[in-house]
Amino acid sequence: MFRTLAVVAATTLALPAFADGHSVDLTATGDAAAGEKAFRQCVSCHVVVNDEGETLAGKSGKSGPNLFGIIGNKFGQVDGFRYSDINQIAAADDSVIVNEEVFVAYVQDPTAYLREATGDKGRSKMTFKVRKEEDALNLYAYLASIATNPDAAN
């Protein structure tokens, strides 16, 4: 019942428009508070540091990119982070925007997602897989709640 209500609510929110005329739904259907707790499994590799240098989540994870502002953006956009070859291929595709569907699929199996999206046989540097879809949805909601993109709905 809750999932149905969340989907109905999500479909009634305005969709952000992009310059190419397409729109991407950035609505978060998960629980941001639960996502903040679930983010504990991400802190060994990732941090969320805003443009002012304030750490919003994590500690000093540096093996993965800073996740601040990932929602509503393309893959592979963190300056100075060395992405895998397959992730760079995904980043070159301007049509792939990190929304809930993309994020959830990616974090549940990063290499499989990138292989399907690009048709390449490479591997993602992210070897960790979020096992539960609910955790992935909640992580997305948490990152959307601290996003820089004003179109990311919470």
Backbone bond lengths (Angstrom), bond angles and torsions (degrees), N, CA, C in turn:
res aa  C-N    CA-C-N  psi(-1)  N-CA   C-N-CA  omega(-1)  CA-C   N-CA-C  phi
1 M - - - 1.445 - - 1.529 110.29 -
2 F 1.346 117.15 -47.35 1.461 120.90 -179.32 1.525 110.68 -60.64
3 R 1.333 116.14 -43.37 1.470 120.85 -179.26 1.530 110.20 -60.88
4 T 1.343 117.12 -41.01 1.458 121.27 179.22 1.519 110.28 -63.88
5 L 1.322 117.11 -44.22 1.462 120.60 178.31 1.517 111.41 -62.81
6 A 1.327 116.60 -39.00 1.463 120.39 179.28 1.522 110.99 -64.70
7 V 1.328 116.48 -40.50 1.467 120.18 179.48 1.528 109.94 -67.01
8 V 1.324 117.34 -42.95 1.463 120.79 178.09 1.523 110.13 -61.37
9 A 1.314 116.86 -45.16 1.463 120.28 178.67 1.519 111.16 -62.45
10 A 1.308 116.45 -40.58 1.458 120.50 -179.23 1.517 111.89 -63.86
11 T 1.313 116.76 -37.90 1.460 119.20 -176.87 1.519 112.37 -76.04
12 T 1.321 118.11 -15.17 1.457 119.86 179.41 1.522 112.69 -90.23
13 L 1.326 117.79 -10.43 1.459 120.78 179.42 1.517 110.21 -80.65
14 A 1.324 115.86 151.53 1.463 120.54 179.00 1.523 109.87 -66.28
15 L 1.321 115.57 146.19 1.447 121.81 178.08 1.515 109.09 -97.94
16 P 1.312 118.66 137.32 1.454 119.65 178.20 1.530 110.55 -69.70
17 A 1.301 116.66 142.75 1.461 120.67 178.29 1.518 109.34 -99.27
18 F 1.318 116.06 144.60 1.451 122.17 177.68 1.513 108.85 -114.25
19 A 1.311 117.05 161.58 1.453 123.14 -174.63 1.519 113.11 -55.23
20 D 1.322 118.01 -30.67 1.455 119.74 -177.87 1.536 112.29 -81.09
21 G 1.324 116.70 5.20 1.454 120.95 177.45 1.517 114.07 89.12
22 H 1.311 117.73 -10.17 1.461 121.11 177.76 1.518 109.14 -85.43
23 S 1.302 115.58 158.05 1.449 119.36 175.22 1.519 108.77 -124.58
24 V 1.308 115.00 150.98 1.454 121.29 -179.64 1.523 107.38 -128.04
25 D 1.303 115.99 128.38 1.456 121.44 178.90 1.521 108.56 -79.28
26 L 1.314 116.87 116.67 1.466 121.94 -179.82 1.528 111.68 -103.09
27 T 1.303 116.79 13.68 1.454 121.82 -178.91 1.524 111.32 -59.96
28 A 1.315 115.08 138.58 1.462 122.05 176.74 1.521 108.68 -105.27
29 T 1.332 116.40 122.40 1.465 119.85 -179.80 1.515 113.00 -99.53
30 G 1.322 117.08 -7.68 1.460 120.48 -179.36 1.516 112.30 -83.28
31 D 1.300 115.50 -173.46 1.461 124.45 -179.29 1.526 108.69 -103.40
32 A 1.335 117.02 111.79 1.463 121.56 -176.58 1.532 112.14 -61.55
33 A 1.329 117.75 -38.08 1.467 120.04 179.61 1.529 110.60 -65.11
34 A 1.312 116.45 -41.60 1.472 120.01 176.49 1.522 110.04 -67.39
35 G 1.339 116.73 -34.63 1.462 121.08 177.35 1.516 112.43 -65.55
36 E 1.329 116.08 -35.61 1.466 119.38 176.94 1.526 110.09 -63.00
37 K 1.313 116.93 -40.21 1.464 120.86 176.58 1.526 110.66 -67.27
38 A 1.345 116.35 -43.11 1.462 120.86 -179.38 1.527 111.19 -65.21
39 F 1.332 117.58 -24.80 1.459 121.04 -179.19 1.528 111.45 -63.85
40 R 1.309 117.28 -16.71 1.473 120.67 177.45 1.527 111.65 -57.08
41 Q 1.349 116.85 -29.77 1.458 120.31 179.06 1.532 111.87 -75.84
42 C 1.314 117.19 -8.10 1.472 122.38 -176.50 1.534 112.99 -103.49
43 V 1.341 117.30 -16.63 1.459 121.01 -169.05 1.524 114.99 -69.97
44 S 1.315 118.08 -16.54 1.460 117.58 177.60 1.532 110.73 -70.80
45 C 1.324 117.24 -20.89 1.473 120.89 179.96 1.528 113.67 -117.21
46 H 1.331 116.92 -32.28 1.466 120.66 -172.19 1.522 112.30 -117.16
47 V 1.310 113.41 154.86 1.444 122.81 173.99 1.521 106.69 -136.71
48 V 1.327 116.54 157.80 1.454 121.68 173.92 1.528 106.06 -121.34
49 V 1.330 115.06 106.14 1.465 122.03 -178.77 1.522 107.47 -122.61
50 N 1.347 116.34 124.82 1.462 119.24 -178.16 1.530 111.59 -76.40
51 D 1.319 115.90 177.79 1.467 121.50 -176.08 1.523 113.12 -63.56
52 E 1.324 117.04 -22.18 1.462 121.34 178.19 1.522 112.37 -85.78
53 G 1.330 117.08 -1.70 1.456 121.44 179.43 1.510 114.39 89.18
54 E 1.319 117.57 5.71 1.458 122.00 179.03 1.532 109.77 -80.48
55 T 1.324 116.81 128.89 1.454 121.46 178.04 1.523 108.80 -81.28
56 L 1.336 115.43 117.15 1.459 121.44 -179.20 1.523 112.14 -93.86
57 A 1.318 116.38 -26.53 1.464 121.17 -179.81 1.517 108.78 -157.93
58 G 1.309 115.09 150.18 1.449 119.92 -179.39 1.513 111.32 83.75
59 K 1.315 114.79 -175.01 1.452 119.79 -178.44 1.510 109.65 -125.43
60 S 1.295 115.98 -82.33 1.462 118.09 -177.12 1.516 112.08 -135.03
61 G 1.336 117.41 23.83 1.456 120.84 179.59 1.518 111.00 -55.81
62 K 1.313 116.24 123.83 1.458 119.66 -177.41 1.514 113.46 -128.73
63 S 1.323 118.22 -2.58 1.455 117.93 -179.95 1.530 110.85 -80.40
64 G 1.317 117.29 -15.47 1.461 122.22 174.83 1.517 108.79 -119.12
65 P 1.334 117.09 162.81 1.465 119.45 -178.23 1.524 112.95 -71.95
66 N 1.317 115.59 158.26 1.453 123.29 171.24 1.529 107.45 -60.81
67 L 1.312 117.89 130.85 1.459 121.28 -176.35 1.524 113.70 -96.07
68 F 1.311 117.63 7.61 1.463 120.23 179.08 1.525 110.12 -66.32
69 G 1.298 116.53 125.23 1.457 121.38 176.77 1.510 115.23 79.00
70 I 1.326 117.99 12.63 1.470 120.22 -179.25 1.524 111.59 -66.81
71 I 1.324 117.40 -33.22 1.460 121.78 -177.20 1.529 109.47 -67.34
72 G 1.316 115.38 125.24 1.462 120.95 179.52 1.518 114.10 87.16
73 N 1.310 116.84 2.54 1.460 121.09 179.08 1.522 110.29 -113.26
74 K 1.325 116.12 177.78 1.459 121.75 177.97 1.522 109.49 -86.43
75 F 1.320 115.72 166.79 1.460 122.08 172.62 1.520 109.76 -65.69
76 G 1.321 114.96 154.01 1.458 120.97 167.94 1.504 116.03 63.98
77 Q 1.324 117.81 42.09 1.458 120.51 -174.79 1.530 114.45 -110.51
78 V 1.311 118.96 3.85 1.459 120.84 -178.61 1.528 108.69 -82.97
79 D 1.321 115.37 115.48 1.462 120.86 179.60 1.518 110.74 -58.62
80 G 1.312 115.38 136.47 1.452 120.93 175.13 1.519 114.83 85.84
81 F 1.340 118.13 -9.57 1.460 119.35 178.18 1.516 108.52 -90.45
82 R 1.308 116.67 134.75 1.466 121.62 -179.67 1.532 109.13 -93.28
83 Y 1.325 115.37 103.37 1.453 122.39 -178.47 1.524 110.92 -83.41
84 S 1.323 115.93 158.61 1.464 120.78 174.76 1.530 108.67 -65.79
85 D 1.323 115.85 159.87 1.464 120.47 179.71 1.524 111.68 -57.94
86 I 1.336 116.89 -42.31 1.462 119.84 -177.92 1.531 110.98 -68.22
87 N 1.321 117.32 -33.99 1.458 120.17 176.95 1.522 110.50 -68.80
88 Q 1.315 117.18 -34.48 1.460 120.59 176.74 1.524 110.82 -66.33
89 I 1.327 116.50 -35.10 1.469 120.28 175.72 1.528 109.29 -64.00
90 A 1.326 116.38 -44.71 1.469 120.76 178.17 1.526 110.62 -62.31
91 A 1.319 117.54 -38.40 1.459 121.78 -179.55 1.524 111.82 -65.20
92 A 1.318 116.90 -27.90 1.466 120.99 -179.77 1.528 112.20 -73.91
93 D 1.328 117.27 -15.22 1.467 121.27 179.64 1.524 108.54 -86.41
94 D 1.332 115.95 103.63 1.459 120.70 -177.45 1.519 114.35 -66.26
95 S 1.335 117.23 -14.84 1.463 119.41 -176.59 1.529 112.62 -83.31
96 V 1.326 118.47 -13.26 1.463 120.82 -177.98 1.529 109.57 -93.92
97 I 1.317 115.21 109.10 1.458 123.14 178.11 1.525 107.49 -110.26
98 V 1.319 116.53 138.37 1.461 120.36 -179.21 1.527 109.21 -74.34
99 N 1.336 114.11 98.76 1.458 121.62 172.12 1.529 106.80 -112.74
100 E 1.316 116.78 -173.36 1.466 119.30 -176.09 1.528 111.74 -60.93
101 E 1.311 117.89 -45.02 1.455 121.19 -178.09 1.533 111.33 -60.96
102 V 1.320 117.06 -46.91 1.468 121.79 -179.88 1.524 110.16 -65.36
103 F 1.319 117.17 -47.12 1.463 121.91 -178.23 1.520 111.11 -59.00
104 V 1.326 116.78 -49.18 1.468 121.24 -177.21 1.526 110.57 -62.33
105 A 1.322 116.94 -45.30 1.465 120.09 179.04 1.526 110.50 -62.64
106 Y 1.322 116.60 -42.54 1.467 120.71 -177.97 1.525 111.75 -64.32
107 V 1.327 117.93 -51.90 1.470 118.97 -174.11 1.519 112.92 -70.36
108 Q 1.327 117.72 -19.56 1.458 119.24 178.01 1.526 112.25 -80.39
109 D 1.330 117.57 -24.63 1.463 121.44 174.62 1.536 108.30 -164.57
110 P 1.327 116.65 82.96 1.467 120.78 -173.86 1.525 114.62 -56.10
111 T 1.306 117.98 -47.18 1.463 120.03 -178.21 1.520 111.08 -65.36
112 A 1.313 118.18 -45.60 1.469 121.15 179.48 1.523 110.66 -61.26
113 Y 1.337 116.98 -42.42 1.459 119.99 179.39 1.530 110.43 -60.71
114 L 1.329 116.82 -49.25 1.462 120.36 -177.89 1.524 111.88 -65.29
115 R 1.318 117.31 -37.95 1.471 119.85 178.02 1.528 110.77 -62.84
116 E 1.320 116.39 -44.11 1.457 119.53 179.73 1.528 110.99 -67.90
117 A 1.315 117.21 -41.60 1.467 121.38 -177.47 1.521 112.83 -68.33
118 T 1.328 116.75 -33.34 1.466 120.03 -174.16 1.521 114.13 -106.09
119 G 1.323 117.11 -22.50 1.456 120.49 -173.83 1.516 112.40 77.15
120 D 1.322 116.87 8.95 1.462 123.08 -179.14 1.525 109.57 -95.34
121 K 1.325 116.94 157.87 1.469 121.52 -179.20 1.527 113.11 -97.61
122 G 1.312 117.94 10.72 1.458 121.09 -177.97 1.514 113.21 -67.46
123 R 1.325 114.70 -175.99 1.465 121.80 -179.83 1.516 109.62 -127.61
124 S 1.301 115.17 145.92 1.456 121.45 173.90 1.522 108.75 -77.80
125 K 1.310 117.04 149.23 1.463 119.86 173.05 1.526 110.90 -72.21
126 M 1.329 116.13 -22.99 1.463 120.12 -179.77 1.526 108.39 -80.05
127 T 1.312 116.22 107.08 1.463 121.01 -179.03 1.526 112.18 -93.81
128 F 1.321 117.19 -19.15 1.462 121.29 178.94 1.526 109.52 -71.51
129 K 1.326 116.61 141.61 1.458 122.32 177.00 1.527 108.56 -123.13
130 V 1.316 116.31 128.30 1.463 120.64 173.61 1.524 106.00 -74.66
131 R 1.308 116.44 117.19 1.461 121.01 -171.00 1.533 114.11 -73.49
132 K 1.312 116.93 -39.59 1.460 120.27 -174.93 1.528 110.55 -100.73
133 E 1.331 115.72 131.81 1.467 120.00 177.50 1.526 110.29 -58.93
134 E 1.323 117.63 -37.46 1.459 121.32 179.87 1.537 110.40 -59.53
135 D 1.328 117.26 -42.58 1.466 120.41 177.19 1.525 111.12 -63.10
136 A 1.338 116.69 -40.22 1.470 120.51 179.08 1.520 110.64 -64.38
137 L 1.316 117.42 -42.69 1.468 121.40 177.44 1.524 110.86 -63.00
138 N 1.328 116.12 -41.24 1.456 120.35 179.84 1.530 111.44 -68.57
139 L 1.326 117.41 -38.03 1.463 120.38 176.15 1.521 110.96 -62.02
140 Y 1.318 116.42 -43.15 1.463 120.40 177.14 1.532 110.03 -59.63
141 A 1.327 116.52 -46.43 1.472 120.58 -179.70 1.527 110.59 -60.16
142 Y 1.315 117.04 -40.55 1.465 120.68 179.01 1.526 110.79 -64.46
143 L 1.329 117.03 -48.52 1.461 119.75 -179.99 1.529 111.16 -64.77
144 A 1.335 117.52 -34.88 1.466 120.91 175.97 1.524 110.84 -65.54
145 S 1.335 116.68 -32.74 1.468 119.87 -178.19 1.525 112.02 -70.89
146 I 1.325 117.20 -18.99 1.467 120.21 178.60 1.531 110.83 -118.50
147 A 1.324 116.06 21.99 1.462 122.35 -176.85 1.522 111.65 -74.30
148 T 1.326 114.81 154.77 1.456 119.92 172.47 1.515 110.98 -86.28
149 N 1.315 116.71 -22.52 1.454 120.74 -177.40 1.530 109.06 -75.76
150 P 1.336 118.16 113.95 1.474 120.12 -176.39 1.519 113.49 -65.89
151 D 1.340 117.59 -13.98 1.462 120.81 178.57 1.524 112.50 -82.98
152 A 1.345 117.56 -11.34 1.463 120.51 179.41 1.525 107.88 -72.06
153 A 1.310 116.08 111.11 1.459 121.30 -176.01 1.523 110.64 -86.82
154 N 1.303 116.04 142.82 1.463 121.70 178.97 1.505 109.58 -107.43
